Amino acid sequence: MNFSKKNEKNDIKKKKKINQSMKEISNNISSKKDKNKKILKKIFKFNKKILDIEKKIKEAPLRLLAKIENIKKEKKKENKLIKKNKITEFFKKFILILENINKIILIFPQLKNKNNSEIQGISLIQKSILEIIQKNKIKKIGKVGDKYNQNIHKINNYNKIKKDKNYIIKEIIQVGYIFNQKILKKAIVKI
């Protein structure tokens, strides 16, 4: 009996050792699984980063081309605006020359009637300038009978005016000019 008890005890010890070994193996396997999961997660993250980088590399030339195209469009708009403003400034100066010629002709009306070649030359210059103005669609503004508009008219007589009252232009002192919806010169009027 002794022998069977010893065997039984040995069997129990062996079973405990086997159970403990199984637990250790199980723990090892589970820790290896955790490590493998972590490694797989890292691999997945790296793969995702690689795909993102590849996508950015493929898109980079397209983005660059789009930026270049946008810059071209912006520069085109800027150039148009600069041209338009330069042309407007040029015509403003051109209008001043016309006004000075008109003043010369008004100052010397008696010379106009006589055969004065200087006045005739000035009149020809005036005519040429008026033709250029018409060809470039520069329009005169300010007519007798029109309603006064402070955006396009300037009052010659400095009476106080009420904002809510509609004033009618009685006389044009100097004609105004407009080009491409920009005022080159306001018309000077009496109301």
C-alpha positions in Angstrom: 0.0 0.0 0.0 2.8 2.2 0.7 3.9 1.8 -2.8 0.5 2.8 -4.3 0.3 5.8 -2.1 3.8 6.9 -3.2 2.8 6.3 -6.8 -0.3 8.3 -6.2 1.6 11.1 -4.6 4.1 11.0 -7.5 1.3 11.0 -9.9 -0.2 14.1 -8.3 3.2 15.8 -8.3 3.7 14.9 -11.9 0.2 16.2 -12.7 1.0 19.4 -10.9 4.2 19.8 -12.8 2.5 19.1 -16.0 -0.2 21.5 -15.2 2.3 24.2 -14.2 4.3 23.5 -17.4 1.1 23.8 -19.4 0.3 27.1 -17.8 3.8 28.3 -18.5 3.5 27.2 -22.1 0.1 28.7 -22.4 1.4 32.0 -20.9 4.4 31.9 -23.3 2.1 31.3 -26.2 -0.3 34.1 -25.1 2.6 36.5 -24.6 4.0 35.5 -28.0 0.5 36.1 -29.4 0.4 39.5 -27.8 3.9 40.3 -29.1 2.8 39.0 -32.5 -0.3 41.2 -32.4 1.8 44.2 -31.5 4.2 43.4 -34.3 1.3 43.0 -36.7 -0.2 46.3 -35.6 3.2 48.0 -36.2 3.5 46.4 -39.6 0.0 47.5 -40.5 0.8 51.1 -39.4 4.0 51.1 -41.4 2.1 49.7 -44.4 -0.5 52.4 -44.0 2.2 55.1 -43.8 3.9 53.7 -46.9 0.6 53.8 -48.8 0.0 57.4 -47.6 3.5 58.4 -48.7 3.0 56.7 -52.1 -0.3 58.5 -52.5 1.3 61.8 -51.7 4.2 61.1 -54.1 1.7 60.4 -56.9 -0.4 63.5 -56.1 2.6 65.8 -55.7 3.0 66.6 -59.4 -0.7 67.1 -59.9 -0.8 69.5 -56.9 2.2 71.3 -58.2 0.6 71.7 -61.7 -2.6 73.0 -60.1 -0.6 75.5 -58.1 1.2 76.6 -61.2 -2.1 77.0 -63.0 -3.6 79.0 -60.2 -0.6 81.3 -60.1 -0.9 81.8 -63.9 -4.5 82.7 -63.6 -3.8 85.2 -60.7 -1.0 86.8 -62.7 -3.3 87.1 -65.7 -5.9 88.9 -63.6 -3.3 91.1 -62.0 -1.9 92.0 -65.5 -5.4 92.8 -66.8 -6.1 95.0 -63.8 -2.8 96.8 -64.1 -3.3 97.4 -67.8 -6.9 98.6 -67.2 -5.6 101.0 -64.5 -2.7 102.3 -66.7 -5.1 102.9 -69.6 -7.5 104.7 -67.3 -4.6 106.9 -65.9 -3.5 107.6 -69.5 -7.0 108.7 -70.5 -7.3 110.9 -67.5 -4.1 112.8 -68.6 -5.4 112.7 -72.2 -8.7 114.4 -71.0 -6.6 117.1 -69.3 -4.9 117.9 -72.6 -8.3 118.1 -74.3 -9.6 120.5 -71.7 -6.5 122.7 -72.0 -7.0 122.8 -75.8 -10.7 123.7 -75.3 -9.7 126.5 -72.9 -7.3 127.9 -75.5 -10.0 127.9 -78.1 -12.5 129.5 -75.7 -10.0 132.2 -74.7 -9.2 133.2 -78.3 -12.5 133.0 -80.1 -11.7 136.2 -82.1 -8.6 134.5 -83.5 -10.7 131.5 -84.6 -12.7 133.6 -87.0 -9.7 135.0 -88.7 -7.4 132.8 -90.8 -5.0 132.1 -87.9 -3.0 129.0 -88.6 -2.1 128.4 -85.0 -5.8 128.2 -83.9 -6.6 126.1 -86.9 -3.8 123.7 -85.9 -5.1 123.6 -82.3 -8.7 122.9 -83.6 -7.3 120.0 -85.7 -5.6 118.6 -82.6 -8.9 119.0 -80.7 -10.7 117.2 -83.5 -8.2 114.3 -83.5 -8.4 113.9 -79.7 -12.2 113.8 -79.9 -12.0 111.1 -82.5 -9.6 109.1 -80.3 -12.0 109.5 -77.4 -14.9 108.3 -79.4 -13.0 105.3 -80.8 -12.0 104.2 -77.3 -15.6 104.4 -76.0 -14.9 107.2 -73.6 -18.3 108.8 -72.9 -19.2 112.3 -71.9 -21.2 112.7 -68.7 -23.3 115.6 -67.6 -26.3 117.0 -69.4 -28.6 119.9 -68.6 -31.9 118.5 -67.2 -30.2 115.4 -65.7 -30.6 114.7 -62.0 -27.5 115.7 -59.9 -25.4 112.7 -58.8 -22.5 113.4 -56.5 -20.6 110.3 -57.9 -20.4 111.8 -61.4 -21.0 115.5 -60.9 -19.2 118.2 -59.0 -21.1 121.4 -58.0 -19.7 124.7 -59.2 -21.9 126.9 -57.0 -21.1 126.1 -53.4 -24.6 126.4 -51.9 -25.5 124.0 -49.2 -27.4 121.1 -50.6 -29.8 118.7 -48.9 -29.1 115.0 -49.4 -32.7 114.0 -49.6 -33.6 116.6 -52.3 -33.4 115.8 -56.0 -31.5 118.6 -57.8 -31.6 119.1 -61.5 -28.6 120.3 -63.5 -29.2 123.8 -64.9 -25.8 124.4 -66.6 -22.7 122.4 -67.5 -19.5 124.2 -66.7 -17.2 121.4 -67.8 -18.1 118.1 -69.3 -17.1 114.9 -67.4 -15.8 111.7 -68.9 -16.3 108.0 -68.1 -14.3 105.0 -69.4 -15.1 101.3 -68.6 -17.4 102.4 -65.8 -14.6 104.4 -64.2 -14.9 108.2 -63.8 -12.0 109.9 -65.6 -13.3 113.3 -64.6 -16.5 114.5 -62.9 -18.7 116.9 -64.8 -18.7 120.4 -63.2 -22.3 121.6 -63.0 -24.6 124.3 -61.6 -27.8 123.1 -60.0 
